[in-house]
Structure formats: C-alpha cells, structure tokens
Amino acid sequence: MKTDYKTVSESRNELEAILRIKGISKQKFGRILNIKGNTIERYLSYPYLIRYFHMMRLAKFLNLDVKDVIDIIEVDLQDDFVVQGEPEYKKMW
C-alpha cells in the first residue's frame, strides 16, 4: 500500500500518521501490541493512554528507542492537559 499526503494529513495525531507512513494497519497495530478492539481505538485516539510495556513493543517493532515513541506521543499533548482530579488535589499530611 502506498501512502499519500492526503491519508497522512487526515490522521488524528502524530502516532497515527507514523503508523500510516510505515504502512501499519489497525489490525497489525493490535497484533504488535497484543491488544484488541476497543483498546486499539482508544490507543489511536488517545496515545497518551498507551502503557509503557506497549510502547516498548512498538519501539522494538519500529526499531526505535522507547524515548522516541514517547516523543511522538508528546507532540500532540496540549499545554492545558489536566489529569482528572488534579484541581481538587489536597495534601494528605
């Protein structure tokens, strides 16, 4: 399959764009990480939810460092990224 600019530009995020450039389908992505169905969609929609050991598997498949995969994911994080519950955080001691 030959990727063109249009399909890459329609990617939801940087991770999906890299996968399209490398010719990795959703099904193959799932096989690489050993995940199924909803988890594949969740990881492609929200790459920052990918577990570290899944990042390691992806990095090994793509022949990259894990840090490179983390950098790819960080590209799409916005400055106003808030962890749920963070504003109500109270120190315990």
Backbone as CSV, one residue per row, in Angstrom:
resi,resn,N_x,N_y,N_z,CA_x,CA_y,CA_z,C_x,C_y,C_z
1,MET,0.833,-1.182,0.000,0.000,0.000,0.000,0.878,1.246,0.000
2,LYS,0.591,2.121,-0.896,1.352,3.351,-0.984,0.607,4.450,-0.237
3,THR,1.286,5.100,0.680,0.647,6.186,1.424,0.849,7.490,0.681
4,ASP,-0.182,8.297,0.679,-0.067,9.605,0.058,-0.289,10.686,1.114
5,TYR,-0.039,11.904,0.727,-0.118,13.025,1.658,-1.507,13.175,2.255
6,LYS,-2.540,12.922,1.460,-3.913,13.106,1.923,-4.241,12.180,3.090
7,THR,-3.896,10.906,2.983,-4.213,9.971,4.067,-3.401,10.276,5.326
8,VAL,-2.163,10.692,5.158,-1.346,11.034,6.319,-1.855,12.313,6.973
9,SER,-2.257,13.301,6.186,-2.735,14.559,6.749,-4.078,14.410,7.461
10,GLU,-4.826,13.360,7.155,-6.112,13.126,7.810,-5.967,12.361,9.127
11,SER,-4.760,12.077,9.523,-4.518,11.346,10.767,-4.969,12.165,11.965
12,ARG,-5.445,11.462,13.001,-5.922,12.133,14.211,-4.782,12.712,15.028
13,ASN,-3.606,12.105,14.930,-2.468,12.549,15.732,-1.173,12.042,15.092
14,GLU,-0.072,12.400,15.726,1.247,12.058,15.182,1.486,10.547,15.143
15,LEU,1.031,9.836,16.177,1.227,8.381,16.210,0.521,7.714,15.035
16,GLU,-0.719,8.099,14.792,-1.461,7.512,13.673,-0.793,7.853,12.347
17,ALA,-0.254,9.061,12.228,0.447,9.456,10.997,1.685,8.583,10.771
18,ILE,2.453,8.344,11.824,3.648,7.493,11.718,3.255,6.076,11.306
19,LEU,2.188,5.559,11.919,1.734,4.212,11.573,1.308,4.140,10.108
20,ARG,0.627,5.177,9.624,0.213,5.195,8.213,1.415,5.260,7.284
21,ILE,2.396,6.074,7.640,3.597,6.184,6.810,4.322,4.844,6.739
22,LYS,4.391,4.147,7.877,5.061,2.841,7.939,4.206,1.722,7.353
23,GLY,2.941,2.021,7.012,2.066,1.021,6.424,1.499,0.028,7.421
24,ILE,1.338,0.465,8.676,0.821,-0.409,9.732,-0.672,-0.156,9.896
25,SER,-1.466,-1.189,9.645,-2.921,-1.075,9.790,-3.316,-1.191,11.261
26,LYS,-4.591,-0.927,11.542,-5.099,-1.078,12.910,-4.940,-2.520,13.378
27,GLN,-5.234,-3.446,12.481,-5.137,-4.861,12.832,-3.691,-5.237,13.175
28,LYS,-2.761,-4.773,12.367,-1.349,-5.077,12.614,-0.873,-4.380,13.886
29,PHE,-1.329,-3.157,14.128,-1.010,-2.427,15.348,-1.462,-3.233,16.570
30,GLY,-2.671,-3.787,16.479,-3.190,-4.621,17.558,-2.354,-5.870,17.774
31,ARG,-1.906,-6.483,16.692,-1.065,-7.682,16.811,0.297,-7.365,17.420
32,ILE,0.862,-6.229,17.037,2.171,-5.823,17.567,2.092,-5.642,19.080
33,LEU,1.034,-4.973,19.533,0.901,-4.671,20.957,0.141,-5.750,21.722
34,ASN,-0.404,-6.720,20.997,-1.201,-7.786,21.602,-2.432,-7.219,22.314
35,ILE,-3.165,-6.360,21.583,-4.394,-5.756,22.102,-5.504,-5.982,21.091
36,LYS,-6.751,-5.744,21.516,-7.890,-5.995,20.646,-8.871,-4.830,20.672
37,GLY,-9.718,-4.777,19.648,-10.897,-3.923,19.543,-10.840,-2.537,20.121
38,ASN,-11.554,-2.351,21.228,-11.689,-1.027,21.821,-10.353,-0.442,22.265
39,THR,-9.448,-1.292,22.693,-8.142,-0.805,23.134,-7.362,-0.219,21.960
40,ILE,-7.469,-0.832,20.804,-6.812,-0.291,19.609,-7.340,1.113,19.328
41,GLU,-8.655,1.261,19.309,-9.264,2.574,19.044,-8.880,3.587,20.111
42,ARG,-8.881,3.166,21.379,-8.530,4.063,22.480,-7.091,4.538,22.340
43,TYR,-6.174,3.613,22.038,-4.765,3.982,21.903,-4.530,4.901,20.705
44,LEU,-5.272,4.696,19.620,-5.094,5.562,18.455,-5.728,6.938,18.674
45,SER,-6.835,6.989,19.408,-7.485,8.272,19.682,-6.761,9.046,20.775
46,TYR,-6.277,8.343,21.783,-5.612,8.968,22.932,-4.277,8.253,23.191
47,PRO,-3.254,8.557,22.390,-1.980,7.833,22.507,-1.325,7.954,23.883
48,TYR,-1.634,9.004,24.637,-1.022,9.163,25.951,-1.520,8.119,26.947
49,LEU,-2.516,7.309,26.570,-3.001,6.225,27.427,-2.231,4.918,27.216
50,ILE,-1.347,4.886,26.241,-0.608,3.656,25.947,0.296,3.309,27.128
51,ARG,0.238,2.062,27.540,1.077,1.601,28.650,2.535,1.500,28.199
52,TYR,3.419,1.635,29.171,4.849,1.660,28.870,5.310,0.375,28.176
53,PHE,4.842,-0.776,28.640,5.301,-2.019,28.013,4.774,-2.156,26.589
54,HIS,3.644,-1.513,26.281,3.176,-1.483,24.896,4.062,-0.560,24.058
55,MET,4.497,0.553,24.663,5.426,1.444,23.961,6.722,0.710,23.647
56,MET,7.178,-0.126,24.582,8.401,-0.893,24.362,8.234,-1.855,23.181
57,ARG,7.073,-2.529,23.101,6.826,-3.457,21.996,6.792,-2.713,20.661
58,LEU,6.119,-1.555,20.640,6.038,-0.755,19.414,7.422,-0.259,19.009
59,ALA,8.197,0.213,19.974,9.548,0.699,19.684,10.415,-0.419,19.105
60,LYS,10.317,-1.602,19.684,11.101,-2.729,19.182,10.696,-3.062,17.746
61,PHE,9.386,-3.047,17.460,8.921,-3.352,16.105,9.393,-2.298,15.103
62,LEU,9.330,-1.022,15.497,9.720,0.071,14.603,11.233,0.312,14.602
63,ASN,11.957,-0.455,15.418,13.399,-0.306,15.532,13.763,1.101,16.019
64,LEU,13.066,1.533,17.074,13.287,2.842,17.682,13.586,2.657,19.163
65,ASP,13.976,3.741,19.808,14.095,3.776,21.257,12.707,4.054,21.847
66,VAL,12.470,3.621,23.064,11.188,3.912,23.714,11.015,5.419,23.845
67,LYS,12.093,6.131,24.103,12.037,7.596,24.217,11.516,8.223,22.927
68,ASP,11.858,7.657,21.778,11.360,8.175,20.509,9.841,8.014,20.404
69,VAL,9.330,6.877,20.863,7.882,6.653,20.850,7.202,7.645,21.791
70,ILE,7.801,7.872,22.953,7.249,8.842,23.906,7.248,10.234,23.290
71,ASP,8.307,10.587,22.596,8.381,11.895,21.933,7.292,12.042,20.877
72,ILE,7.012,10.980,20.138,5.953,11.011,19.121,4.609,11.288,19.786
73,ILE,4.383,10.649,20.927,3.119,10.832,21.642,3.020,12.230,22.235
74,GLU,4.134,12.755,22.757,4.133,14.069,23.395,3.873,15.219,22.430
75,VAL,4.113,15.008,21.145,3.911,16.061,20.147,2.487,16.603,20.194
76,ASP,1.526,15.714,20.438,0.118,16.123,20.381,-0.466,16.562,21.719
77,LEU,0.289,16.464,22.800,-0.233,16.908,24.088,-0.343,18.424,24.105
78,GLN,-1.472,18.900,24.583,-1.660,20.339,24.669,-1.136,20.854,25.997
79,ASP,-0.888,22.146,26.069,-0.366,22.751,27.292,-1.362,22.678,28.437
80,ASP,-2.650,22.652,28.117,-3.672,22.657,29.160,-4.114,21.245,29.554
81,PHE,-3.239,20.271,29.345,-3.537,18.887,29.685,-3.634,18.763,31.203
82,VAL,-4.792,18.323,31.700,-5.025,18.212,33.135,-5.396,16.778,33.462
83,VAL,-4.723,16.225,34.441,-5.067,14.896,34.916,-6.346,15.019,35.734
84,GLN,-7.293,14.116,35.499,-8.570,14.189,36.186,-8.351,14.169,37.696
85,GLY,-8.966,15.125,38.392,-8.839,15.207,39.833,-7.727,16.143,40.288
86,GLU,-6.914,16.620,39.380,-5.780,17.461,39.751,-6.179,18.768,40.447
87,PRO,-7.202,19.503,39.992,-7.554,20.762,40.657,-8.004,20.568,42.111
88,GLU,-8.583,19.429,42.444,-9.071,19.184,43.795,-8.022,18.525,44.681
89,TYR,-6.801,18.420,44.215,-5.749,17.729,44.964,-5.515,18.410,46.298
90,LYS,-5.501,17.611,47.378,-5.188,18.131,48.712,-4.113,17.255,49.325
91,LYS,-3.158,17.890,49.938,-2.054,17.177,50.552,-2.567,16.365,51.755
92,MET,-2.129,15.116,51.866,-2.612,14.231,52.920,-1.962,14.509,54.276
93,TRP,-0.736,14.990,54.304,-0.050,15.204,55.581,0.550,16.567,55.664
